[in-house]
């Protein structure tokens, strides 16, 4: 029974990287379990996800689910990999580096991630550093890394930029997920809840900076946090890209061989003594004769 392997990461890898079912079989299957769990989490968030609720949704006993998946943690990994396949389905066949600059490609990747978490807000609630990636997750990560193809960034910086972008999208989506969770729990919208906090607002006039920003309309038309944050993040990446491009140009200039002023042939470095000026004695003599003629 699969339940006894709930703590076995290698079994989790086997589940995630299993061969896809060619034809759905009658009755219960792992794919049906995963899809039902996604629908449940979309409606109730991860806090509403349990093996029992998934089993009830499918009309089977909880124990029958454990024959396919060992536990809730492994089910969440399977759900995550399944929905990441939606992004890959939207990706251009030629890959992220086919057209547009690196910034446009990163904006597109961030937008896809944001829209995916809009459809599945629970995705941002998948926390922790030991969630195993499946084939869709790895392919999506590889696709994201490819957006920086052709830049002068160092390999470690490519990884750092993509990881930073992913954390930014998750942080923004987590705030959205938490807001929806509170609205479900309380039955009160976020706007209505904050709008009723007069007892708080009447105490805020003692804070001068906050009051000045309030009176000058700072909260009247707030910036869209996702768009604003993404632009500022990419501004910082652009500074780094330009710095690396400048370093690359300077390095090429420093390593480029000098050319013979007479014929343009690149000069090999002199083994010792004075640096070479001409590529051959013949070019040196021609230059000497020209200077004499011009004198």
HUBEL-V880943 format. One record per pair of residues at least 4 apart in sequence whose ideal C-beta (glycine too) atoms are under 6 Angstrom apart, sorted by the first residue. I is the first residue (numbers start at 0). J is the second residue. D is the distance in whole Angstrom. If there is no record, write none. Layout:
((I;J;D) (I;J;D))
This chain:
((0;65;6) (1;65;6) (1;66;6) (1;68;6) (1;69;4) (2;65;4) (2;69;5) (4;10;4) (4;69;5) (5;69;4) (5;70;4) (11;73;5) (11;131;5) (12;16;6) (12;131;6) (15;80;6) (15;131;6) (15;133;3) (20;30;6) (24;28;6) (27;59;5) (27;63;6) (29;67;5) (32;64;6) (32;67;6) (33;77;5) (33;78;6) (33;81;5) (35;53;5) (35;56;5) (35;57;5) (36;53;5) (36;74;6) (36;78;5) (37;78;5) (39;48;6) (39;52;6) (40;45;6) (40;48;5) (40;121;4) (41;119;6) (43;47;3) (44;121;5) (44;180;5) (45;121;5) (45;124;5) (50;61;5) (50;64;5) (50;71;6) (51;61;5) (54;59;5) (54;60;6) (54;61;4) (54;64;5) (59;63;4) (68;73;5) (68;74;5) (69;73;5) (76;130;6) (76;131;5) (79;125;6) (80;133;3) (80;135;5) (80;136;5) (82;119;5) (83;135;4) (83;136;5) (83;139;5) (84;135;4) (86;111;5) (86;115;6) (86;139;6) (87;138;6) (90;142;6) (93;97;4) (94;145;6) (95;104;5) (95;142;6) (95;145;5) (95;146;4) (96;145;6) (96;148;4) (99;103;4) (99;104;5) (101;147;5) (101;150;5) (102;233;6) (104;146;4) (105;146;5) (108;143;5) (108;146;5) (109;168;6) (109;229;5) (112;168;4) (113;168;6) (116;122;5) (116;123;5) (116;172;4) (120;175;6) (120;176;4) (120;179;6) (123;169;5) (123;172;4) (123;173;4) (123;176;5) (124;176;5) (132;136;4) (132;137;5) (143;161;5) (144;161;6) (147;152;6) (147;157;5) (150;240;5) (151;243;4) (151;244;5) (151;247;5) (152;156;4) (152;157;5) (152;243;6) (160;236;6) (167;232;6) (169;173;6) (171;225;5) (178;189;5) (181;185;6) (182;188;6) (187;191;5) (187;192;5) (190;194;6) (203;209;6) (204;210;6) (212;217;4) (222;227;4) (223;227;6) (224;228;6) (256;265;4) (256;266;6) (257;266;5) (258;263;5) (258;265;6) (259;264;5) (259;266;6) (259;277;5) (259;278;4) (259;282;6) (261;277;6) (261;282;4) (261;285;6) (261;286;5) (262;282;6) (264;278;4) (266;275;5) (266;278;6) (269;274;5) (269;275;5) (277;282;4) (277;283;4) (278;282;6))
